[in-house]
């Protein structure tokens, strides 16, 4: 059964939206009015390169099974949605209309999924103490049973 999913953030949220559209769900991206108008007119394009391929593939929202639309934060009708995806960088949540929408989402008790647990590298590079560090170094994973990552 297709679900109706609201995603805050059209940039980082586009990849999640594309995957949900492929699974026949309906997605609304929350973004600025001009961006919403563009998405509603032309849809989205996500370019992705698969392992062992030399070229990127373009995936167009208009060619997928689910439906996509976009709206500005003040025009969101929360009664339409089953799930909210949080896909904005942390500073964007300080915007007044986004804060008001987040309060409404909490009041509606909609389940939320955050895909922004770690700020993107360009954002981290803006912090002067981190700017010169190599932040691309992988974090080693500890094996289960060490006592450090168990519930």
Buried (B, 14 or more C-beta within 10 A) or exposed (E): EBBBBBBBBBBBBBBBBBBBBBEEBBBBBBBBEEBBBBBEEEBBEBEEEEEEEEEEEEBEBEEBEBBBEBBBBEEBEEEEBBBBBBBBBEEBBEBEBBEEBBEEBEEEEBEBEEBBEEBEEEBEBEEEEEEEEEEEEEEEEEEEEEEEEEE
